[in-house]
């Protein structure tokens, strides 16, 4: 890699590391090429653009900037769709379904398809096997003709696995853009078991992301053709990434002619808009309370309601939380003079607006559940508190109950 690009890459890395922004690491793509088990939140829309430039100028390395643009949308939970345009005539469709939730703290599993389009090969500089970049054309095993998998349908299965609080590993298998035959690649796909290469070879891919701080991740990814490494950071609804891509072109080409080397600098930026559906507060009638003999009110010290916790970026009531709410409901119903303040919290990840709305959804979900258990609405109030800096995991993803007694 040319040293003249080093200062610019170092400057971008330092800027990303020190930026006081909020992270959204559950990205549908690990860096640029490798899918993760994550999808966009329901109703979210993300628009992104990437550009690459050669780090070496050789016959194998296209000597001008390449661009592509991507629009991704999630119509409902666990599913998103995307269209990627490389040129006006080269564009492809994508779809991914999340079987298991893939937030940073939990195991994730997803299936999907890339590159559903009209041409055999995906190319940012025009369609056709001669123009397609950056994928090699490979010789058949008998050396008589070039062959490589068609990319008009790249299917995959991928898992996202939390290793520590600060790191995740992503591992998957796929065909199409994920499969290659050259050099070591022939040992990493299913065609190693056959005499000839075929269009439906299945290959390994994967990657690792390590969180330098809550805002920045250092990322490495590889499939059966390419190796990329770089950093990604989030700036509220904006995210950015810079990477050294096609690293194998510089590593594998040691000792070969200069025309056999390649490697590119890739930069990308994305903007994400999340949809918020304001909760509908149910209307309810409160029957007049029956006359009661005055009794000594229990002290707040003798009463206790327990908080509940939520999964990352979720507001649904889990089984554990439901059991806690049932216990709280019994306590509230046993003390009709008790009033309860229900407050919701969210972590600092994501935008301030997103977290405020998320905390409100959590508080309202607890309110609805207690209401369904028979707790009178007149005994409860709920409101969002937004981000909860300083609370340790998972206390910052919680709903708390504050008791008030009538005098």
Protein Blocks (a to p, Z undefined) as FASTA:
>chain_A
ZZklmmmmmmmmmmmmmpccdddfbbfbfklmmccfbdcdehiacddddddddfbdcfkl
ccbdcddddddddfbghiacddddfblmlccddddddfbacbfkbccdddddehiafbfb
dcfebgcjklpccbdcdddfkopaccdddfkbccdddddddfblmbccdddddehjlpcf
ehjllmmcfklmpmbdcfkbccddddddddfblmbccdddddfkbccddddddehjbccd
dddehklmmmmmgoiafklggcddddddddddddddddddddddddddddddddddddfk
lpccddddddehiabdcfklmmmmmmmmmmmmmmmkbccdddddddfedcfklmmmmmmm
mmmmmmmmmmmnopafklpccddebjaehiacfklmccdddddddZZ
